[in-house]
Amino acid sequence: MTTEKGLGLTPTQFGFFVSLTSAVTSAIDYLSGAFADRLGRRLSWGLAMFFYGAGMLWLSSVSAFGPALVTTVLMGISYAFTSGAREAWLYDRVGQEGTRQTFGKLYLYSIPFTAVGMAVAFILGGFGSLRIPIALTGIIIANGFFIMTFPENYGNQHRRGWLEVLKAGFYQFLKSRVL
């Protein structure tokens, strides 16, 4: 992002890039949680993968700071839609112990996969452009939309109306000092 092979962003531009992603996530996080409760956690998680992959593909095709900001918006949307959906979906499927074991394995396996991914990105980036590994990342993540083949759940046995979901979330937030 900050090198000549990337976008050549200044440190200030890079900071704004990252901050805008967080701002977008914060702005829609509550509503994305209601979306997951109302329309399904699997759908929310699948959309998150799609938006992140689309952001990476967009980033691989732009060469200036302004157009790159589209990526920050797409990533912020992705983070908001992922927020809680993935863990809640898993918890509803396998319970507390299964979730604990799954995330333990996820973090354990992520180390070698990250190392392999970095090596592949380094090799592909050596061909002259960092856009190749960025685009490949986007394609791989967007294809994570296979999550849509998972069974859906809504956090309960029935679909609730939008207002009911939003009110329940609001009251849950008010009752918990942690939230």
C-alpha positions as CSV (number, residue, x, y, z in Angstrom):
1,M,0.0,0.0,0.0
2,T,2.8,2.4,0.8
3,T,5.5,1.3,-1.6
4,E,6.0,2.2,-5.2
5,K,5.0,-1.3,-6.3
6,G,1.7,-0.7,-4.5
7,L,-0.3,2.5,-4.3
8,G,2.4,4.7,-3.0
9,L,0.3,6.0,-0.2
10,T,1.7,8.4,2.3
11,P,1.5,7.4,6.0
12,T,-1.4,9.9,6.5
13,Q,-3.3,8.4,3.6
14,F,-2.7,4.9,4.8
15,G,-3.9,5.9,8.3
16,F,-7.1,7.4,6.8
17,F,-7.5,4.2,4.7
18,V,-7.5,2.1,7.8
19,S,-9.6,4.6,9.9
20,L,-12.3,4.8,7.3
21,T,-12.7,1.0,7.3
22,S,-13.2,1.2,11.1
23,A,-15.7,4.1,10.8
24,V,-17.8,2.2,8.2
25,T,-17.8,-0.9,10.4
26,S,-18.8,1.1,13.5
27,A,-21.6,2.9,11.6
28,I,-23.3,-0.3,10.4
29,D,-22.3,-2.9,13.0
30,Y,-25.6,-2.8,15.0
31,L,-27.7,-3.0,11.8
32,S,-25.7,-5.8,10.4
33,G,-26.3,-7.8,13.6
34,A,-30.0,-7.2,13.2
35,F,-29.6,-8.3,9.5
36,A,-28.0,-11.6,10.7
37,D,-30.7,-12.2,13.3
38,R,-33.5,-11.4,10.9
39,L,-32.2,-12.9,7.6
40,G,-29.7,-15.4,8.8
41,R,-26.2,-15.7,10.1
42,R,-25.0,-17.7,7.2
43,L,-26.2,-15.1,4.7
44,S,-24.5,-12.4,6.7
45,W,-21.3,-14.3,6.8
46,G,-21.5,-15.1,3.0
47,L,-22.1,-11.5,2.2
48,A,-19.1,-10.5,4.3
49,M,-16.9,-12.8,2.3
50,F,-18.2,-11.4,-1.0
51,F,-17.7,-7.7,0.0
52,Y,-14.2,-8.4,1.2
53,G,-13.2,-10.3,-1.9
54,A,-14.8,-7.6,-4.1
55,G,-12.8,-4.9,-2.2
56,M,-9.6,-6.8,-2.8
57,L,-10.3,-7.2,-6.5
58,W,-11.2,-3.5,-6.7
59,L,-7.9,-2.6,-4.9
60,S,-5.9,-4.7,-7.3
61,S,-7.3,-2.6,-10.2
62,V,-6.9,1.0,-8.9
63,S,-3.8,3.1,-8.9
64,A,-4.7,6.1,-6.9
65,F,-5.8,7.0,-3.3
66,G,-9.3,8.2,-4.1
67,P,-10.5,5.1,-5.9
68,A,-8.8,2.9,-3.3
69,L,-11.2,4.3,-0.7
70,V,-14.0,2.1,-2.3
71,T,-12.0,-0.8,-0.9
72,T,-12.1,0.6,2.7
73,V,-15.9,0.9,2.4
74,L,-16.3,-2.6,1.2
75,M,-13.9,-3.9,3.9
76,G,-15.9,-2.0,6.5
77,I,-19.1,-3.5,5.3
78,S,-17.5,-7.0,5.4
79,Y,-16.2,-6.6,8.9
80,A,-19.7,-5.4,10.1
81,F,-21.4,-8.4,8.4
82,T,-18.9,-10.8,9.8
83,S,-19.1,-9.3,13.3
84,G,-20.7,-11.9,15.5
85,A,-22.3,-13.8,12.5
86,R,-19.5,-16.4,12.1
87,E,-19.1,-17.1,15.8
88,A,-22.9,-17.1,16.5
89,W,-23.5,-19.4,13.5
90,L,-20.8,-21.8,14.8
91,Y,-22.0,-21.7,18.4
92,D,-25.6,-22.5,17.3
93,R,-24.3,-25.5,15.3
94,V,-21.8,-27.1,17.7
95,G,-22.2,-25.4,21.1
96,Q,-19.7,-23.8,23.4
97,E,-17.1,-26.6,23.5
98,G,-17.2,-27.2,19.8
99,T,-16.8,-23.4,19.2
100,R,-13.8,-23.3,21.5
101,Q,-12.1,-26.3,19.8
102,T,-12.9,-24.9,16.3
103,F,-11.3,-21.5,17.1
104,G,-8.3,-23.1,18.7
105,K,-7.7,-25.1,15.5
106,L,-8.4,-22.1,13.3
107,Y,-5.7,-20.1,15.0
108,L,-3.3,-23.0,15.1
109,Y,-3.8,-23.7,11.3
110,S,-3.7,-20.1,10.4
111,I,0.0,-19.8,11.2
112,P,1.3,-22.2,8.5
113,F,-1.4,-21.1,6.0
114,T,-0.4,-17.4,6.6
115,A,3.3,-18.3,6.0
116,V,2.4,-20.2,2.8
117,G,0.2,-17.3,1.7
118,M,3.0,-14.8,2.4
119,A,5.5,-16.9,0.4
120,V,3.1,-17.2,-2.6
121,A,2.4,-13.4,-2.4
122,F,6.1,-12.7,-2.3
123,I,6.7,-14.9,-5.3
124,L,3.8,-13.5,-7.3
125,G,4.7,-10.0,-6.3
126,G,8.2,-10.6,-7.6
127,F,6.7,-10.7,-11.1
128,G,6.5,-6.9,-11.0
129,S,3.3,-6.0,-9.3
130,L,1.7,-6.5,-5.9
131,R,-1.7,-6.4,-7.8
132,I,-1.3,-10.1,-8.7
133,P,-1.4,-11.4,-5.1
134,I,-4.0,-8.8,-4.1
135,A,-6.3,-9.9,-7.0
136,L,-5.7,-13.6,-6.2
137,T,-6.6,-12.9,-2.5
138,G,-9.8,-11.2,-3.7
139,I,-10.7,-14.2,-5.9
140,I,-10.1,-16.7,-3.1
141,I,-12.0,-14.8,-0.5
142,A,-15.0,-14.0,-2.8
143,N,-15.2,-17.7,-3.5
144,G,-15.6,-18.2,0.2
145,F,-19.2,-17.5,-0.7
146,F,-19.4,-21.3,-0.6
147,I,-20.6,-20.6,3.0
148,M,-24.0,-20.2,1.5
149,T,-24.1,-24.1,1.3
150,F,-24.0,-24.3,5.1
151,P,-27.3,-24.7,7.0
152,E,-28.9,-21.4,7.9
153,N,-29.8,-20.3,11.5
154,Y,-31.3,-17.2,13.0
155,G,-30.2,-17.6,16.6
156,N,-33.6,-19.0,17.5
157,Q,-36.2,-21.3,15.9
158,H,-38.1,-18.7,14.0
159,R,-37.7,-15.6,12.0
160,R,-38.6,-12.4,13.8
161,G,-39.7,-9.0,12.4
162,W,-37.2,-6.2,11.9
163,L,-38.7,-4.1,14.7
164,E,-38.7,-7.0,17.1
165,V,-35.0,-7.8,16.3
166,L,-33.9,-4.2,16.7
167,K,-35.8,-3.7,20.0
168,A,-34.4,-7.0,21.4
169,G,-30.8,-5.9,20.5
170,F,-31.3,-2.5,22.0
171,Y,-32.7,-3.8,25.3
172,Q,-29.9,-6.4,25.4
173,F,-27.4,-3.6,25.0
174,L,-29.0,-1.5,27.7
175,K,-29.0,-4.4,30.2
176,S,-25.3,-5.3,29.8
177,R,-22.5,-3.0,31.0
178,V,-20.1,-5.0,28.9
179,L,-21.9,-4.2,25.7
